Each structure stands twice: as C-alpha cells, then as structure tokens.
Amino acid sequence: MSRGGDMVYIPDDSDFSSFRDQCENLEGWHCRYNKAGVTVWSQGQEESCTVQKIKTRISCKDVPAETLYDVLHDTHYRKKWDSNMIETYDIGRLTVNADVGYYSWKCPSPLKNRDFVTLRSWLPLGNDYMIINYSVKHPKYPPRKDFVRAVSLQTGYLIKANGASACVLYYLTQVDPRGSLPKWVVNRVSQFVAPKAMKKIYKAGLKYPEWKRKHNPGYKPWVYPEQNTLPSVSLAELSVQHADSLENIDETGLTEDHLSTSDHEA
C-alpha cells in the first residue's frame, strides 16, 4: 500500500479507488471457501507463501452499512467481540480521517502472538464506507519482546449498503507475519480463521445498537471529528515499516497437533 519508498503518506482518492477495485474484481482470485454466505479468496502466490493476499466477503442481513462502519471504528466495543485481540488503542491523529494505532492479537498456540502499528485512513462514500491501513514505525512504539511485530502491506474493509438495513462487507488483507509459518497455518487462515472472523463482525453489528445506547451513544469521533481528543501526530514522526528490518522467526516445525482447544472452536 505504501508507494514503495520510505515516505509515509495519507491515502488519497486513487488509493481508495484501487482498494475498492481489488475488493470487487474477482479476476486473478482463487476461491478457497464458500459456505453460509461467506466467501474467501486468495490471490497469486503459491500456498507455501506466507505473504498471501486474502479477501473475504459476507452478506449482513439486518445490519445497515453505517452500523458496521461504527463497529469497525469503535475500539471500546471491539474488546467485546474480538476474542483474538489482546490490546488495541489509538496513538494519535493525523487528519480528520486518518490516525495511527496499535493492535495485538493472539495467534493459535504454539505460534507466537503478533502486533502492528498502522496508519489507518477512512472514507465515507454516500451509503458505502472504506477503512484501509498499512504498517508504519513510530519512535515511541518499537517492537516488543513479547510479540512478533508483523507488517500490514495493505489491509482494509469495504462496506457496501444493500438497501437501508443490510450490507455486504469485504475484508482484504496482505500481511507479512514475519515468520516462516507451516503450510497448515496458511491453509487454516482461509478455511477457518477468515470465515470465523467475518461471522464475528456480523454478529457484532447485530448487537452494536443496543450496546451503544448504553455506552456514550453520542460519541463517534470517526463521524464527528470535533470529538477527537487524540494528540496530533506529524507525518514526519513516522516512517514506513519495512518487513526486512524486523526479526524473522522460523515456526515451520510447529505442528497442528499442538493447537490449543480454543483454536478449534467454531
């Protein structure tokens, strides 16, 4: 997503347009999973490659597009529905529609847990919405010893309204996990992890209106920028996070037999 150099930039209309095209265009994508309203595709690379581009789509009945947009922005609510998340917080704001944030998540044991620092940008387009991110370096948030710092080359969501009270959600991600992962992990992401994650977001959308009514209902800084109290971050403080500058660990010897039981839950 970053334009090949070390300059950090805020995505513009052409970046969002390109992201939307990637979500909607199926040319060059291979279907890996298609059940119960959830479809998963992968693109291009061989299965053995750990830096795969994965795309998923789910139809969300009874969830308006704007509700799902709120769900994906609301870090307080995320703690309720994202059981893989260890920690997330916003670091600072760049513009009215761009910020820098931190996210760490549990990998299936015995793999090491991963974390990210990303520049995130969002764009409402009438009834449709997009949120995209890529990894950056922030001097106050270096890699930690208890996590493997992974790299988001490009990750994001496209939410397309489907009438007034339904929507279609696309999630597209290309991540370097900074580890030589066993092939079963790569297969598992498309066959199990991605579909499960999409279903969780859908369920979170169904429950969000009731939750939000009880938790600061008027507070939506992603919609009302004047509510944003984050400290300002300058682009000059940031640099592009290149994968080759990070530790690369070899986890290819880990077998699926050692997965913790919670990782098998549907």
Disulfide bonds with the S-S distance in Angstrom:
none
